[in-house]
Amino acid sequence: MKIQFLGATRTVTGSAHFIEVNGKQILLDCGLFQGPRAEALMRNLTMPECITCLDAVILSHGHLDHCGRLPVLFKQNYRGPIYCTPGTYGVTQTVLMDSAEIQMEDADYLNRRVKRAGEPEAKPMYTTGDVLGMRPQFKHTSIGKRIDLGSDIGFTFFEAGHILGSAHVWLDWKEESGKTKTLCFTADVGRYDTPILKDPESPPGPCDLLITESTYGGKKHGDMSHIEPVLIDLIKQVQASKARLIIPSFAVGRTQTMLWYIAKFIVEKKIDPIRIYIDSPMGVELTETYLKDVSSYDEETQKLITEKDLFGIKNVTLASSSQQSRQINADPGPCVIIASSPTCDFGRVLHHLSYSIERPQDVVLFVGWTPPGTLGRRLQDGEQRVRIFDRYYNVRCQIKRLDGMSAHADGDELVRFLKPTVTENTKAFVVHGEPDQSEIFAQRLIAEMGAKSAAVPAAYTTVFA
């Protein structure tokens, strides 16, 4: 087997791994690299040498850093199947349409502003037409059902518990000797005993090869009990000062979790009602998608949804259009604005930041990991003057971070998840983590689980296993 690591190597973005086995060429995920613009463009246009030779794409879930390059494949003439669960299909279509619309809006904005002489026209990486054009390629695949890819190769999805529809991949193939080999691709593994979704399901048995995430491979998540009091205090603070609480957030998963908490606080009378805006067409659509897909919920959440409005959606202003988005900035507060994107490098959150960043009473709350080099990370690192669109601003607002809300398993949870599958014969490759996290988890794979080897590949590394 040949494996080439095309993304999520020593970083937590851009998941994509090229597999060649028994003459078949398979791509595990095709995610968008998120980071500084120039580097992101270069990485996102780097694809397998022969796009049209690909036999299949196996998509683990619908986060942008796992599916966001699929339209680039389409533009380069890939017309083969894209396998995913039904839940992932629903999420992915919304995520990709939103990504295309954001790119088109940003390009239009940059082209309408005054440009320097000789500055090239900004172009989106792909458009909504590209996203619509590739829809027939998606093949809905149920959890637990083995799919035959031909040439004695097959794969099975298992529950990952990360976001709606998320799965990890169990790939099996028969070698010339007649021996069956297996590869486990964890993609993103969720946490145990968290609200809304089912717990992750461990792989079915020992594997020969392992490609595992390591986002928090060297950390242990704190008790989630601190989230409620911190969030309650921040909301009360912005209510008292008539300010705005801006939450740059992933539209899928994190947005619904934030809505769940705020709705819960209001129902329990821990806070007074407050105006809430979801400023993302994707966030609006995905919240409605979450409400419909009850089969993905854990038992506790299935009971709750029959008793109340799970996300408080009836009390939320949903901003789908650009005009609705602009109207939000007419509200000086108190209010909560949940907007894409968490990196703050693009998307509607930039318009809200430009309004609030020099208002000392306003709060920007980060509720998840932010890639290095992005505006979001620079704000958290204390940068005092930043550029938003084509203007520089002094940072006078309050920058806060709320840890513990990650939908990724920590190091101990990853060990729990992988225990049944790692043996003394397992060769592991640790991806989807910053270098320190990946290196620590690679050591744990050998020291605690007895793996034969555990490597942390660099970008574009090719291995034969």
N, C-alpha and C positions, 0 to 999 in steps of 0.2 A: 504493500500500500504506500502511496505517495501522499503526503500532506503538505500543503503550502498555507502558511498563516498570513492572510491578507488583511487582517484587522484585529482590533482588540488585543494587540500585543504590547505588553508593558504599559497599557493604558486601558481605560474603561469606556471605550467607544469604538464604533465601527466594526462590530462583529462580522467576520467573514472567513471561512476556512474551506479551502479547495481540497477535495479528496479524489484520488484516482485509484481505482481498484477493479480488477478483472476487466479492464478495458473501458470501464464506465467512468465518467467525470461528473462529480457531484459537488455542489456548493452548499455548505451548511451556513445558513444565514447570509444576508447581504445588506449589512447595516451601514448607516451614514456615519462618517467620522465627524465629530463635532469639536471644533477648536478654532484657533486663529484662521482667518479667511483663506489666506494663501496656502497654508499647509492643508487645510480641509479640502480645498478644491483639488489639489494634487492627489491626495490620498483617495478621495471619492471617485476620481476618474481612473484609478488603478484597478484593473480587473484581470481575471484569468486571460492568458494570452489568446486563447481561442474561445470567444464567447459562444459562437454558434456550435461549438463542439460539446458544450455542456449537455448532459443527459437529464439532469434534474437539479432543482433547488429545493432544499428542505428547510422550511422556515419555522423556527422555534416559537416565536411570538411577535407581537405587533409593535414593540417599542421602536422608535425611529433609528436607534443605534443598532438594530438588528434587521430592519426591513427597508431602511431609507434609501438604499442604493438600487433597489429592484428596478425602478424606472430607467436608471442608467443602463442596466442590462438590456431592457427593452429597446432603448434608443440605439443600442449597439447590436440589435437584431437577434437577441435571444428570444426564442418562441417556444421553448420547452415547458414542461410542467413545473408548477410551484406548489409543493405539498404543505399543507398547514391544517390546523384544527378549524372547525367552523367558527369558534369564538375568535381565533386569531385572524381569520378572514375578515370578520366584521370590523375588528379593531384596525387592522392593516389598511383597509380601504379608506377609513376616516383619517388615519395618520398620514398616509401618502397624499391624499387630496389636500389636507391642511399644509403639509410641507410644500407641495407644489404652489399652492396659493400664496403662501408666505414668500417663497422665492420670487414669484411673479410680481407681488406687491412691492417687495424691496427693490427689485430691478426697476420697476416703473418709477418709484420714488427717487432713486438715485439718478435715473435718466432725466427726470423733470427738474431736478435742482440745477443750479449753475455749476457747470463743469469747467475744469481747467482745459486749456487748449490742448488738443491731441489726446485727451483722456478717452479710452475706448468705451463703447456702449456696454452697460451692464446687461448680462443675460442670465436667466435662470438655468440651473443645471438640468431641470426638466419641468414640464408643464402638466396641467390637469389632463390635457389630451393624452399624454404619455401614460398617466395612471389609468385612465379609462381604457386605453388601448390594450393594456396587459391583463385586464380582469378575467378574460376567458382562460388564461393560463393557470389560474388557481384551482387546485384540486382539494376539496374538503376531505379531511382524513380524521377519523375518530380516534380518540384516546384508546390505546390497547389493541388496535387492529393492525396487524402486520401488512405492509405494502410491498409487493414484489416489484423490484426494479429491473429484473432480468439479469442474466449472467450470474445466477446464484447469489444475488444480492437482495436484501430486503431491509426494511426499517420499521420501527414501531415507536409511536409517541406514548409518553407517560406523563402524568400530571406533575407540573413543576410548582404550582402554587404561588407564582410570581405576580402575574396580572391575568386578566380575563383571557382564557384560551391558551395560556402559556403551557409549553411542554418541553421535556427533555427527550433526546433522540437516542434510540438503541439501534445501531446499525449492525447487521450480521451478514457475513459472506462466506462462501466455501472456497477454500484454496485448491490448487491443482491436486494436492495430496489427498483431498477429500475432507480435510479437517475444517471445522467451522470456527471462524474467528469473530470477535465482537469489538465494537467501538462504542463507548458511551460519550455523547456530547451533552454536557449538562445545560448549556446555554445559561440562562439566569435562574438560579434556584431561590424559591421564596422562603419565607420564615414559617415556623411552626406556631400554632396557637395565636394567630393574628385575626383581626376582624375581616369579614366578608368572604374571602376565598378559602377553598379547601387546602389542607396541608400538602406539601410536596410528597410525592410517592417515590420511594427509593427505587433504583434500577433493579431489574429482575434477577440479577445474579452476577457472578464474576465476569470481568471484562478484560480483554487483552490490551486494549488501548483506551485511554481516557483523555478527553479534552474538557477541562473543568474551569469554570469561572473562579475568581478569587477576589472579588470586589472588596470584601471585608475579611479576607483569608487570615489576616494577622490581628484581627480585632474581635472584641466581644461586645455586642450591643448591650446598652444599658437597659434597665427596667423601663418598660414603656409607661409606667405609672406617672412619670414626670411630665409627659406630654400635655395632659389635660390642664394641670395648674399653670404651666407656662403659657399655654395658648389662651386660657381664660384671662390671665393677667394682662396679656398684650391687647386683647380685644377690649377689656375694660379701660385700658390706658388710652387707646385711640377714641373710645367713646367719650371719655372725660375731657380730652383735649380737642375733640371734634376734628380728628385727623384721619388719615388713610393708612390702612394696612395693606401693603402690596405683597402678594405671594407669587413669585415666579415659580411656576410648577409644571411638571409633566402633566399633560391633559389626561393621560390614561393612568389610572391607579391612584396617583397622589392627589389629583383634583377631587376624586370621589371620596378619598379618605378625609381630606380637609372638610368637605361638605358634611360628611357623616359626623365628624366631631362637632362642628358648629351647630348643626341641627340638634344634636344630642344636648349640647349646653343650653340651647334655647328651651327645648322641651323640659329639661330638668330645672329651668329657671336659675341657672348658674350665671347667665348673662342676660341682659336685655336684648330684645330683637335688634338686629343691625342690618343695614342694607348690604347685600352680597351680590357681587357681579362675577360671572364667569365670562372672561373676555377671550374666547377662543372658539371658533366654530367646531374645532375638534373636541374641545372640552364639553361643549353642549351636546354634540352627537354621542360622544362616548358615555356620558352620564346616562343618557337615555338607553344606550346599548347595555350598560351595566344593569339598569333596572329591568330589562327584558330577559336577560340570561340568568334566570334563577338557578338553573342546573349547576352553575359554577360556584354557587355559594356554599359555605359550610353550613352545618345543621343549625347552629345558633342564628346565623344571619337569615336563613330561610324562615325561621320562626319570627324574627323581628320584622321582616318585610311585610308580614301580614298584619302587624299591629300599628305601624306608623309609616309615614313618608320617610323612607330610609335616608335619603340625602337632603331632605328639606327642600326639594326642588320647586315646590309651589311658592316658596318665599324668595326665590333667587331670580335675579335679572340675567337673562341669557343673551349675550351679545354675539350674534352670528355675523352681522354685516359690519363693514368698516364704519358706516355712519353710526351704528349703535355703539361701536367701540369709542369713537370720538366723543360721543355724548357723555361717556363715563367721566371724562375729565372736567365736566361741568359740575361734578359732585366733589366739593372740598372735604367731605367727611362729616360725621364718622361713617366709614364704610370699609368693607373688605373687598379687594380686587384680586381674583385668582386669574392669572394670565400666563400664556406661553411666551417665552420658553424659559426653563430653569438656568440656561447658560447666560441669558440676557444679551446674547450676540445678535439676535434677530427676533422678529415677532412683535406682537402688539404690546408686550410688556415695556418695550422701549419708549413708547409714547407716554405711558404712565410714569416711568422713571424720569423722563424729561420734565414732567410736571412736578413731581414730588421730591426730586433729589436735592433741591436746595431749600426744602421746607423742613425746619428742625423738628417739628412735631410729627411728621410722617415717619412710618416704619416700613422697611423692606425686610421681609422674613424669608430666609432660605430654608427649605425643608427637605433637602436632599443633597447628595454629592454633586459638586460642580467641577467640570474639567479645568485643569490648569490653563492659564493664558486667556481664559474667557473673561468678559466683563463681570459676570457674576462672581467668579473666583477673586478677581482683583478688588471688587468691592468688599468681599469678606476679608481679604488680606489687608484692608485699611487704606487703599489708594484714595487720595484726597481730591484728585482732579481727574475726570474721565471724559471721554468723548462718546456722545450719543448721536448717531447719525452724523451730521456735519458740524456739530457744535461741542465746545468744551464746557463742562459744568463743575462747580465746586460741590463736593459731597458734604451736605449739611444734614441730611436725614439720618435716622438711626438704622444701622445695619445689624440685624439679628440672625441667628441660626438656631434651628430646632433639630437636634439630633435624635436618633432613635426611631425615625419613621421609615427607615429604609425597607424596601420590599425585597432586599437581598439577604440571604442567609449570612450570618457571621461565621467565623472560623469553626467554632464548636458545632454549629448547625450543619455546616458543610461536611464535617467529619461524620456526624450522625447520618447524614444523607448518603455518604459514599461508603460507609463501612461494609455494606453487603456486597459491594462490587470490586473493591480494591484488594488484590492479592499479591503474593510475591512474584507473580508473572506479569503484573500490570505495568505498562509503560505510560506514564502520565505526562501531559503537557498542560501547563498552567497559564491561562490567558485571562483576559477581562479583569485586569487589576493593575493598579500602579505598582512599580517595581518592588517596593518594600512589602506590599501585601502579597504579591505573587511569590516572592522568594520565601517568605515565612511559610506560606501554605505548601509550597513545594517540599520544604523540610518536614512539615507535619505529615505529608503523604508517605514519606519514607519512614520517619521515626515512629509515628503512631499507627499507621495503617499497613506498613510493610511493603509499599510499592517497590517494584524492581528499580525504577528510575522516575525522576520528576524534573522536567526541564521547563524553563521559562523562555519561550522562543522570542526572538526579536522580529520586527516587522519584515515580512516577505521571506522569512526562513522557510526552507524546504527540507523535509525529513523523509526518510524511507523506513517504514516500520513493518 
